[in-house]
Amino acid sequence: MIRLEPREDVRRAYDLLAQDYARLRSRGFEEVARLMSGRRYRAICDAGSGPGTYGELFAKLGLSLIQLDISAKMVEMGWRRAFAEGIAWKTNCVICDVSCLPIRDNSMDMTASIAVVHHLPKDLAMRALGELFRITAKLGTLLMSVWLPEAMDRFGGVSTSEEERMVWWKAAAAKVGRRYWRWSPEELKSACVSCGMSYLDVFVSNGNIFAQALRI
């Protein structure tokens, strides 16, 4: 497996906006709760967990939970939130890059990556998808989401190419740019299949593309 150095520019950006992000993104997408409703898992990984937005939901559905994020401040917030929600005993919080995960092959029954992959250039995004699929157990499920291009465009920002847009986080104490790469539903489905996943469902909701896939 190829090891990559953490993307320091991304880490610094999310460290800067961590406090605002935790305040403004305190509630997760309803679609995530709906798709996981009624299921039980042995081990769940939330890759790109931020301040632990989905921690309580995932902890209720799994015997153990791993929360991963590239930002040390986000991970710290996630850890504090896990204590506040009474789930710290079954939660591990790790600082790492989603494109190089320190987790064993085939070890997660559920792997989630919500609003993460669209922050990566396409070649690195495919590497990250490969890592997410690698750690997912046989017949395990991957749940992920990316921003719908039309929704991205409504937030303005600067497009450096047809595929990339810089969107500014205006609420942060410092002006922080967040890079996004465009994905279509068809492209996301194709990426899942190319990495060895069986397509279950890809749909658009509330300005996001959601994908649920099964590892075969």
C-alpha positions as CSV (number, residue, x, y, z in Angstrom):
1,M,0.0,0.0,0.0
2,I,1.3,3.4,-0.9
3,R,1.8,5.8,2.0
4,L,1.0,9.5,1.5
5,E,2.0,12.5,3.6
6,P,-1.0,14.3,5.1
7,R,-2.2,17.2,3.0
8,E,-1.1,20.0,5.2
9,D,-3.0,22.7,3.4
10,V,-6.2,20.9,3.9
11,R,-5.4,20.1,7.6
12,R,-4.6,23.8,8.3
13,A,-7.8,24.9,6.6
14,Y,-10.0,22.6,8.7
15,D,-8.2,23.4,11.9
16,L,-9.0,27.1,11.2
17,L,-12.7,26.6,10.6
18,A,-13.2,23.7,13.1
19,Q,-15.1,25.8,15.7
20,D,-17.5,27.3,13.2
21,Y,-18.0,24.0,11.4
22,A,-18.9,22.2,14.6
23,R,-21.5,24.9,15.4
24,L,-23.1,25.2,11.9
25,R,-22.9,21.5,11.0
26,S,-24.1,20.1,14.3
27,R,-26.9,18.1,12.6
28,G,-26.3,15.4,10.0
29,F,-28.2,14.7,6.8
30,E,-31.5,12.9,7.4
31,E,-30.7,10.6,4.5
32,V,-27.9,9.0,6.4
33,A,-30.1,8.1,9.3
34,R,-32.8,6.8,6.9
35,L,-30.4,4.6,5.0
36,M,-28.9,3.1,8.2
37,S,-32.3,2.7,10.0
38,G,-33.0,-0.7,11.4
39,R,-29.5,-2.1,10.8
40,R,-26.9,-3.4,13.1
41,Y,-23.1,-3.6,12.5
42,R,-20.2,-5.0,14.4
43,A,-17.7,-2.3,13.4
44,I,-18.3,1.1,11.7
45,C,-15.8,3.6,10.3
46,D,-16.7,7.2,9.8
47,A,-14.0,8.5,7.5
48,G,-13.9,12.3,7.5
49,S,-15.9,12.5,10.6
50,G,-15.3,16.1,11.4
51,P,-16.5,17.1,14.9
52,G,-18.3,13.7,15.3
53,T,-21.7,14.8,13.8
54,Y,-22.8,11.2,13.2
55,G,-21.0,9.7,16.2
56,E,-24.1,9.1,18.3
57,L,-26.1,7.6,15.4
58,F,-23.3,5.3,14.3
59,A,-22.5,4.2,17.9
60,K,-26.1,3.1,18.4
61,L,-25.9,0.9,15.3
62,G,-22.5,-0.7,15.9
63,L,-20.5,-2.4,18.6
64,S,-17.5,-0.2,17.9
65,L,-16.9,3.0,16.0
66,I,-13.8,4.5,14.5
67,Q,-13.9,8.2,13.7
68,L,-11.2,9.5,11.3
69,D,-10.3,13.0,10.2
70,I,-7.3,14.9,8.8
71,S,-7.8,17.8,11.3
72,A,-6.5,17.4,14.8
73,K,-9.0,20.0,16.1
74,M,-11.9,18.2,14.4
75,V,-10.8,14.9,16.0
76,E,-10.5,16.6,19.4
77,M,-14.1,18.0,19.1
78,G,-15.3,14.6,18.0
79,W,-13.7,13.0,21.0
80,R,-15.2,15.6,23.4
81,R,-18.6,15.0,21.8
82,A,-18.3,11.3,22.2
83,F,-17.7,11.8,25.9
84,A,-20.7,14.1,26.2
85,E,-22.9,11.7,24.4
86,G,-21.7,8.7,26.5
87,I,-20.3,6.8,23.6
88,A,-16.5,7.3,24.2
89,W,-16.2,3.7,25.6
90,K,-16.9,2.3,22.1
91,T,-15.3,5.1,20.0
92,N,-11.8,5.4,18.7
93,C,-10.7,8.8,17.2
94,V,-7.8,8.9,14.8
95,I,-6.0,11.7,12.9
96,C,-5.3,10.5,9.4
97,D,-5.8,11.2,5.7
98,V,-8.8,9.4,4.0
99,S,-6.5,8.5,1.1
100,C,-4.2,6.4,3.5
101,L,-6.2,4.7,6.2
102,P,-4.4,2.9,9.1
103,I,-7.1,0.1,9.2
104,R,-6.9,-3.6,8.4
105,D,-8.3,-5.0,5.2
106,N,-11.9,-6.3,5.3
107,S,-12.4,-5.1,8.9
108,M,-15.4,-2.7,8.8
109,D,-19.0,-3.9,8.3
110,M,-20.0,-0.3,7.5
111,T,-17.8,2.4,6.1
112,A,-19.2,5.9,5.8
113,S,-17.7,9.0,4.2
114,I,-20.1,11.8,4.2
115,A,-19.2,15.0,2.2
116,V,-15.5,14.2,2.1
117,V,-14.5,12.8,-1.3
118,H,-15.5,15.9,-3.2
119,H,-12.7,17.8,-1.5
120,L,-10.1,15.7,-3.3
121,P,-8.7,15.9,-6.8
122,K,-10.1,13.0,-8.9
123,D,-6.9,10.9,-8.9
124,L,-6.6,11.2,-5.1
125,A,-10.3,10.7,-4.7
126,M,-10.1,7.4,-6.5
127,R,-7.2,6.4,-4.2
128,A,-9.4,7.3,-1.2
129,L,-12.3,5.3,-2.6
130,G,-9.9,2.4,-3.0
131,E,-9.0,2.7,0.7
132,L,-12.6,3.0,1.8
133,F,-13.4,-0.2,-0.1
134,R,-10.3,-2.0,1.1
135,I,-11.2,-1.7,4.8
136,T,-14.9,-2.7,4.1
137,A,-15.6,-6.3,4.9
138,K,-16.9,-8.7,2.4
139,L,-20.7,-8.1,2.0
140,G,-20.1,-4.9,4.0
141,T,-21.7,-1.6,3.0
142,L,-20.2,1.7,2.0
143,L,-22.3,4.9,2.4
144,M,-21.0,8.2,1.0
145,S,-22.0,11.6,-0.3
146,V,-20.6,14.4,-2.5
147,W,-22.0,17.8,-3.3
148,L,-24.2,18.1,-6.3
149,P,-22.5,20.5,-8.9
150,E,-25.6,22.7,-9.2
151,A,-25.7,23.2,-5.5
152,M,-22.0,24.0,-5.4
153,D,-22.4,26.7,-8.1
154,R,-25.0,28.5,-6.1
155,F,-22.4,29.3,-3.4
156,G,-20.3,31.3,-5.8
157,G,-16.6,31.1,-5.2
158,V,-13.9,30.8,-7.9
159,S,-13.6,28.1,-10.5
160,T,-10.1,27.3,-11.5
161,S,-11.3,24.8,-14.1
162,E,-14.5,23.1,-15.2
163,E,-13.9,20.4,-12.6
164,E,-12.8,22.4,-9.6
165,R,-14.3,25.3,-7.5
166,M,-13.0,27.1,-4.5
167,V,-15.8,28.0,-2.1
168,W,-15.1,30.4,0.8
169,W,-16.2,29.6,4.3
170,K,-17.5,33.1,5.3
171,A,-18.3,32.4,9.0
172,A,-14.8,31.4,10.0
173,A,-12.7,33.8,12.0
174,A,-10.2,33.7,9.1
175,K,-11.3,33.5,5.5
176,V,-10.8,29.9,4.6
177,G,-11.1,28.4,1.1
178,R,-12.5,24.9,0.6
179,R,-11.8,23.2,-2.7
180,Y,-14.5,21.0,-4.3
181,W,-14.3,18.7,-7.4
182,R,-17.5,18.0,-9.4
183,W,-19.1,14.6,-9.4
184,S,-22.2,13.5,-11.3
185,P,-24.4,10.6,-10.1
186,E,-23.3,8.5,-13.0
187,E,-19.6,9.2,-12.3
188,L,-20.0,8.3,-8.6
189,K,-21.7,5.1,-9.5
190,S,-19.0,4.2,-12.0
191,A,-16.3,4.9,-9.4
192,C,-18.0,2.6,-6.9
193,V,-18.2,-0.2,-9.5
194,S,-14.6,0.2,-10.7
195,C,-13.4,-0.2,-7.1
196,G,-15.1,-3.6,-6.8
197,M,-18.4,-2.5,-5.2
198,S,-21.8,-3.6,-6.3
199,Y,-24.1,-0.7,-6.9
200,L,-27.1,-0.5,-4.5
201,D,-28.4,3.0,-4.8
202,V,-27.3,6.4,-6.0
203,F,-29.7,9.3,-5.6
204,V,-29.9,13.1,-5.3
205,S,-31.3,14.8,-2.3
206,N,-31.0,18.3,-0.8
207,G,-28.2,19.3,-3.0
208,N,-26.1,16.2,-2.5
209,I,-25.5,12.9,-4.3
210,F,-25.7,9.9,-2.0
211,A,-24.3,6.5,-2.9
212,Q,-24.8,3.2,-1.0
213,A,-22.8,0.2,-2.3
214,L,-22.0,-3.3,-1.2
215,R,-18.6,-4.9,-1.3
216,I,-18.6,-8.2,-3.2
